[in-house]
């Protein structure tokens, strides 16, 4: 039964996570690799609890891209991290917390009981809070508290909405009125969409960069899965939600142009991409909605992680994070082009995801105009950043090979995944 697989994978990952607190990278890589065991398809019940109901876990085709992307990026970021952690002066226990953070992503998707999804969200908040508190930049403790409060508000609203609905199992979830509104508002706060995004640029920019590479594209993006999954029983006004997603995409794109800090510009761009994910999840046609959500999540996750890791490479090599001070050689230019073109959605699976969003636009003129603005603006800011980033011109940059290898792997993924796209969407 899948419950046995789930418990085995949890035990192995947990043991290696504890070992990583002392042993560092090797144990962290082993723990994260062990999470691939969760990919065995199936469904199982861990327990039946009073008031909570059936605590079920499952892995299926629809969950696969979200879990695989989370685990693969967890591996890439761990492999990337040693030079950066030496730059921070971070101790080995960082790796143990990193593993638990990645494990929380897997749990967020695998649990079918929404109360336990909330507990997985709590694990993600606590682990990321600790890493920002101890290893962030600037006024890191203020930023950590700001992040913690907003993240908790989102999670608690989600929990209260689920509790009021009285249907904590995802398959039979039904909610209306206040319960439905609270669940949606909680998820949107955690995504950092327009109007509830104020915490996001601070947290994603001032987090240690290996954390930013997971927090910005993966952690917040996973909420789109639950919007897609729960919308049928939640009774949300999907056309209005679609419009809100498009407005968020345009607004987030405009925020990018105000920045001089590369990490903060990438954080603002996450607001824009979360808008596209909200719009994708709100499409009425289920098959189009799923394809748009999954493709945009995966494509954005790899491209944004690559660019955050590239920012970290420059922090280590040139001790700068300001747009316009970075220099390039042909290797760095290559990964920059790959990352920015993918993020813009001009090629790779991001382009296919945007095409699905376009296919789901309601047949209304103002919606179509806003959709064009959203899809174009998220491309324009990418080229703006690329142009501004290398104003200092070409120059010799010394950087650790493992950092570059991780950046290259993440940047190439949105293009390489085109090779399996026919099987994925079949």
BADOTOR-218691 format. One record per residue (C-alpha): residue in one letter; x, y, z. Coordinates in steps of 0.5 Angstrom, whole numbers. Example, Ala and Ser with C-alpha at 12.3 -4.5 7.8 and 13.67 -1.06 7.14 Angstrom:
2
['A', [25, -9, 16]]
['S', [27, -2, 14]]
% end
This chain:
426
['X', [0, 0, 0]]
['X', [2, 7, -1]]
['X', [2, 9, 6]]
['X', [8, 4, 7]]
['X', [12, 7, 2]]
['X', [10, 14, 5]]
['X', [12, 12, 12]]
['X', [19, 9, 9]]
['X', [21, 15, 5]]
['X', [19, 19, 11]]
['X', [23, 15, 15]]
['X', [29, 15, 11]]
['X', [29, 22, 9]]
['X', [28, 24, 16]]
['X', [34, 20, 19]]
['X', [39, 23, 13]]
['X', [36, 30, 15]]
['X', [38, 29, 22]]
['X', [45, 27, 20]]
['X', [45, 33, 16]]
['X', [45, 37, 22]]
['X', [52, 34, 23]]
['X', [55, 31, 17]]
['X', [52, 37, 12]]
['X', [52, 36, 5]]
['X', [53, 29, 3]]
['X', [47, 27, 8]]
['X', [43, 33, 5]]
['X', [44, 30, -2]]
['X', [42, 23, 1]]
['X', [36, 25, 4]]
['X', [33, 29, -1]]
['X', [35, 23, -6]]
['X', [31, 19, -2]]
['X', [25, 23, -3]]
['X', [24, 20, -10]]
['X', [21, 14, -7]]
['X', [15, 18, -6]]
['X', [14, 18, -13]]
['X', [11, 11, -13]]
['X', [4, 12, -15]]
['X', [-2, 10, -10]]
['X', [-6, 12, -5]]
['X', [-6, 10, 2]]
['X', [-9, 12, 9]]
['X', [-4, 13, 15]]
['X', [-10, 14, 20]]
['X', [-17, 16, 22]]
['X', [-17, 21, 27]]
['X', [-23, 24, 31]]
['X', [-25, 31, 28]]
['X', [-20, 31, 23]]
['X', [-22, 24, 19]]
['X', [-18, 20, 14]]
['X', [-11, 22, 14]]
['X', [-10, 20, 7]]
['X', [-4, 21, 2]]
['X', [-3, 20, -5]]
['X', [1, 20, -11]]
['X', [-2, 21, -18]]
['X', [0, 24, -25]]
['X', [-3, 30, -23]]
['X', [2, 31, -17]]
['X', [8, 28, -21]]
['X', [11, 35, -24]]
['X', [10, 39, -17]]
['X', [13, 34, -13]]
['X', [19, 32, -18]]
['X', [20, 39, -19]]
['X', [21, 40, -12]]
['X', [25, 35, -10]]
['X', [30, 36, -16]]
['X', [31, 43, -15]]
['X', [32, 41, -7]]
['X', [38, 37, -10]]
['X', [41, 42, -15]]
['X', [40, 48, -9]]
['X', [44, 43, -4]]
['X', [49, 42, -9]]
['X', [50, 49, -11]]
['X', [50, 51, -3]]
['X', [57, 50, 0]]
['X', [61, 56, -3]]
['X', [55, 60, -2]]
['X', [55, 58, 6]]
['X', [62, 59, 6]]
['X', [61, 66, 4]]
['X', [55, 66, 9]]
['X', [59, 63, 15]]
['X', [54, 58, 16]]
['X', [54, 52, 20]]
['X', [53, 45, 17]]
['X', [46, 45, 21]]
['X', [44, 49, 15]]
['X', [43, 43, 11]]
['X', [39, 39, 16]]
['X', [34, 45, 16]]
['X', [34, 45, 8]]
['X', [32, 38, 7]]
['X', [26, 39, 12]]
['X', [24, 45, 8]]
['X', [24, 41, 2]]
['X', [21, 35, 5]]
['X', [15, 40, 7]]
['X', [14, 41, -1]]
['X', [13, 34, -2]]
['X', [8, 34, 4]]
['X', [4, 40, 2]]
['X', [2, 36, -5]]
['X', [2, 29, -2]]
['X', [-3, 30, 4]]
['X', [-10, 29, 2]]
['X', [-13, 31, 9]]
['X', [-13, 39, 9]]
['X', [-11, 39, 16]]
['X', [-5, 36, 15]]
['X', [-3, 40, 9]]
['X', [-4, 46, 14]]
['X', [1, 42, 18]]
['X', [6, 41, 12]]
['X', [5, 49, 11]]
['X', [7, 50, 18]]
['X', [14, 46, 17]]
['X', [15, 50, 11]]
['X', [14, 56, 15]]
['X', [18, 54, 21]]
['X', [24, 52, 17]]
['X', [25, 58, 12]]
['X', [24, 63, 18]]
['X', [30, 60, 21]]
['X', [34, 60, 15]]
['X', [32, 68, 14]]
['X', [33, 69, 22]]
['X', [40, 66, 22]]
['X', [43, 67, 15]]
['X', [39, 73, 12]]
['X', [41, 80, 9]]
['X', [40, 87, 12]]
['X', [35, 87, 18]]
['X', [34, 80, 17]]
['X', [30, 79, 24]]
['X', [25, 84, 22]]
['X', [24, 81, 15]]
['X', [24, 74, 18]]
['X', [18, 76, 23]]
['X', [15, 80, 17]]
['X', [15, 73, 13]]
['X', [13, 69, 19]]
['X', [7, 73, 21]]
['X', [4, 74, 14]]
['X', [6, 66, 12]]
['X', [2, 65, 19]]
['X', [-4, 69, 17]]
['X', [-5, 66, 10]]
['X', [-4, 59, 13]]
['X', [-9, 60, 19]]
['X', [-14, 63, 14]]
['X', [-14, 57, 10]]
['X', [-14, 52, 16]]
['X', [-20, 56, 19]]
['X', [-24, 56, 12]]
['X', [-23, 49, 12]]
['X', [-25, 48, 19]]
['X', [-32, 52, 18]]
['X', [-33, 48, 11]]
['X', [-33, 41, 15]]
['X', [-30, 38, 9]]
['X', [-22, 37, 11]]
['X', [-21, 32, 5]]
['X', [-19, 34, -1]]
['X', [-23, 30, -6]]
['X', [-30, 32, -2]]
['X', [-28, 39, -1]]
['X', [-34, 43, -1]]
['X', [-35, 50, 2]]
['X', [-39, 57, 1]]
['X', [-39, 64, 4]]
['X', [-34, 65, 9]]
['X', [-31, 59, 9]]
['X', [-30, 59, 1]]
['X', [-27, 66, 2]]
['X', [-22, 64, 8]]
['X', [-19, 58, 4]]
['X', [-18, 63, -2]]
['X', [-15, 69, 1]]
['X', [-10, 64, 5]]
['X', [-8, 61, -1]]
['X', [-7, 68, -4]]
['X', [-3, 71, 2]]
['X', [1, 65, 1]]
['X', [3, 66, -6]]
['X', [4, 74, -5]]
['X', [-1, 76, -10]]
['X', [-3, 84, -11]]
['X', [-6, 87, -5]]
['X', [-3, 82, 0]]
['X', [4, 82, -3]]
['X', [8, 87, 1]]
['X', [12, 81, 5]]
['X', [14, 78, -1]]
['X', [20, 82, -4]]
['X', [23, 83, 3]]
['X', [23, 76, 5]]
['X', [25, 73, -2]]
['X', [30, 78, -3]]
['X', [33, 78, 4]]
['X', [33, 71, 5]]
['X', [40, 67, 4]]
['X', [40, 66, -4]]
['X', [40, 58, -4]]
['X', [33, 59, 0]]
['X', [31, 64, -5]]
['X', [32, 59, -10]]
['X', [27, 55, -7]]
['X', [22, 60, -3]]
['X', [21, 64, -9]]
['X', [19, 59, -15]]
['X', [17, 53, -11]]
['X', [14, 54, -4]]
['X', [9, 60, -6]]
['X', [8, 57, -13]]
['X', [5, 50, -10]]
['X', [-1, 54, -7]]
['X', [-3, 54, -15]]
['X', [-4, 47, -14]]
['X', [-9, 47, -9]]
['X', [-13, 53, -12]]
['X', [-14, 48, -18]]
['X', [-15, 42, -14]]
['X', [-21, 46, -9]]
['X', [-24, 50, -14]]
['X', [-29, 45, -16]]
['X', [-32, 45, -9]]
['X', [-31, 52, -7]]
['X', [-35, 56, -11]]
['X', [-30, 61, -13]]
['X', [-32, 66, -18]]
['X', [-27, 64, -23]]
['X', [-28, 69, -28]]
['X', [-26, 74, -23]]
['X', [-21, 70, -20]]
['X', [-18, 70, -27]]
['X', [-18, 77, -28]]
['X', [-15, 78, -21]]
['X', [-9, 74, -23]]
['X', [-8, 78, -30]]
['X', [-8, 84, -26]]
['X', [-3, 81, -21]]
['X', [1, 79, -27]]
['X', [1, 86, -30]]
['X', [2, 90, -23]]
['X', [8, 85, -21]]
['X', [12, 86, -28]]
['X', [11, 94, -27]]
['X', [14, 93, -20]]
['X', [21, 90, -23]]
['X', [22, 97, -26]]
['X', [23, 100, -20]]
['X', [29, 96, -17]]
['X', [36, 97, -17]]
['X', [38, 90, -13]]
['X', [38, 84, -17]]
['X', [35, 79, -12]]
['X', [29, 84, -10]]
['X', [27, 85, -18]]
['X', [27, 77, -18]]
['X', [22, 77, -12]]
['X', [18, 83, -15]]
['X', [18, 78, -22]]
['X', [15, 73, -17]]
['X', [9, 77, -16]]
['X', [8, 77, -23]]
['X', [9, 70, -24]]
['X', [4, 68, -19]]
['X', [-1, 72, -22]]
['X', [0, 68, -28]]
['X', [-1, 62, -24]]
['X', [-7, 64, -21]]
['X', [-10, 66, -28]]
['X', [-8, 59, -30]]
['X', [-11, 55, -24]]
['X', [-18, 59, -25]]
['X', [-19, 57, -32]]
['X', [-26, 53, -32]]
['X', [-24, 48, -37]]
['X', [-20, 43, -33]]
['X', [-16, 40, -37]]
['X', [-13, 47, -40]]
['X', [-13, 49, -33]]
['X', [-9, 44, -31]]
['X', [-4, 44, -36]]
['X', [-3, 51, -36]]
['X', [-2, 51, -28]]
['X', [3, 45, -28]]
['X', [7, 48, -34]]
['X', [8, 55, -31]]
['X', [9, 52, -25]]
['X', [15, 48, -27]]
['X', [18, 52, -32]]
['X', [18, 58, -27]]
['X', [21, 54, -22]]
['X', [27, 52, -26]]
['X', [28, 59, -29]]
['X', [27, 63, -23]]
['X', [31, 58, -19]]
['X', [37, 59, -24]]
['X', [37, 66, -24]]
['X', [37, 67, -16]]
['X', [43, 62, -16]]
['X', [46, 66, -21]]
['X', [45, 72, -17]]
['X', [48, 68, -11]]
['X', [54, 66, -16]]
['X', [55, 74, -17]]
['X', [55, 75, -9]]
['X', [60, 70, -8]]
['X', [65, 72, -14]]
['X', [64, 80, -14]]
['X', [60, 81, -8]]
['X', [55, 85, -11]]
['X', [47, 84, -12]]
['X', [46, 91, -16]]
['X', [43, 91, -23]]
['X', [49, 94, -27]]
['X', [55, 92, -23]]
['X', [55, 84, -26]]
['X', [60, 82, -31]]
['X', [59, 77, -36]]
['X', [64, 72, -40]]
['X', [61, 67, -45]]
['X', [59, 62, -40]]
['X', [55, 66, -35]]
['X', [52, 70, -41]]
['X', [49, 63, -44]]
['X', [46, 61, -37]]
['X', [43, 68, -37]]
['X', [40, 68, -44]]
['X', [37, 61, -42]]
['X', [34, 63, -36]]
['X', [31, 70, -38]]
['X', [28, 67, -44]]
['X', [25, 61, -41]]
['X', [22, 66, -35]]
['X', [20, 71, -41]]
['X', [16, 65, -44]]
['X', [19, 66, -51]]
['X', [21, 59, -51]]
['X', [21, 52, -47]]
['X', [15, 50, -43]]
['X', [14, 57, -40]]
['X', [12, 58, -47]]
['X', [7, 52, -48]]
['X', [4, 54, -41]]
['X', [3, 61, -43]]
['X', [-1, 59, -49]]
['X', [-5, 55, -45]]
['X', [-7, 61, -41]]
['X', [-9, 64, -47]]
['X', [-13, 59, -49]]
['X', [-17, 59, -43]]
['X', [-19, 67, -44]]
['X', [-26, 68, -43]]
['X', [-29, 71, -50]]
['X', [-29, 78, -47]]
['X', [-26, 84, -50]]
['X', [-23, 87, -44]]
['X', [-21, 80, -41]]
['X', [-17, 79, -48]]
['X', [-14, 86, -48]]
['X', [-12, 84, -40]]
['X', [-9, 77, -42]]
['X', [-5, 80, -48]]
['X', [-2, 86, -43]]
['X', [0, 80, -38]]
['X', [3, 75, -42]]
['X', [7, 81, -46]]
['X', [9, 85, -39]]
['X', [12, 78, -36]]
['X', [16, 78, -42]]
['X', [18, 85, -43]]
['X', [21, 86, -35]]
['X', [25, 80, -37]]
['X', [29, 83, -43]]
['X', [29, 89, -39]]
['X', [33, 86, -33]]
['X', [37, 82, -38]]
['X', [39, 89, -41]]
['X', [40, 92, -35]]
['X', [44, 87, -31]]
['X', [50, 87, -36]]
['X', [51, 94, -37]]
['X', [58, 94, -34]]
['X', [60, 89, -40]]
['X', [65, 83, -41]]
['X', [70, 81, -35]]
['X', [73, 76, -32]]
['X', [69, 73, -26]]
['X', [72, 67, -22]]
['X', [66, 62, -19]]
['X', [66, 55, -16]]
['X', [64, 50, -22]]
['X', [59, 47, -18]]
['X', [55, 53, -17]]
['X', [55, 54, -25]]
['X', [53, 47, -26]]
['X', [47, 48, -22]]
['X', [45, 54, -25]]
['X', [46, 51, -32]]
['X', [42, 45, -30]]
['X', [36, 49, -28]]
['X', [37, 54, -33]]
['X', [37, 48, -39]]
['X', [31, 44, -35]]
['X', [25, 48, -39]]
['X', [28, 47, -45]]
['X', [30, 40, -44]]
['X', [23, 38, -42]]
['X', [20, 40, -48]]
['X', [23, 33, -50]]
['X', [18, 29, -46]]
['X', [12, 34, -47]]
['X', [8, 30, -52]]
['X', [8, 24, -46]]
['X', [7, 29, -41]]
['X', [1, 32, -44]]
['X', [-2, 26, -48]]
% end
